[in-house]
Amino acid sequence: MTNPVWIIALILGINITYVSMFTLRLILVIKGKRTAAALLSTVEVFVYLVGLQLVLNNLSTPIYMAAYCIGFGLGVYLGSRIEEALALGYSVVQVIADTLNTSLPDQLRASGYGVTVWQGEGRNGPRLVMQVLVKRSAEKKLLDAISSVAPKAFVISHEPRHFRGGFWAKLLEK
């Protein structure tokens, strides 16, 4: 007879692997990496079927179903952590300084960032608005730099789907 602890560990491991792969596949599709996503999905569905077969062959053992559910939840968590660590793609960071008189754009440019600046109007008067495109893997470093120079700045970041031209096009050509 097979050791039930071993089967529970196997079901947990399989589902953590499957759901992490599922998360990564979705990210690859969103990033437009269709071939990599298709290849990953082939392995993903195999792992899924092996885990599902273990559970379906043992429906009279509820602990296996519980292990499957717990593995699914842990896989979602691990997949999100892996995605965060990979930090694929770019972010657009918009910074709204509480004053027009700030050295932030010059300091960011000196650090190698491309910064587009314009004047905006806020509730309490004029504001300096900046937009910076940054690799997601370097976003935290940028946010720290902004915070150290302009701690009261309003900062928003989001992921662009496409971009063309400008500062980044020149960097990517090198």
Secondary structure by P-SEA (a helix, b strand, c coil): cccaaaaaaaaaaaaaaaaaaaaaaaaaaaacaaaaaaaaaaaaaaaaaaaaaaaaaccccaaaaaaaaaaaaaaaaaaaaaaaaaccbbbbbbbbbcccccaaaaaaaaaccbbbbbbbbccccbbbbbbbbbcccaaaaaaaaaaaccccbbbbbbbbccccccaaaaaaac
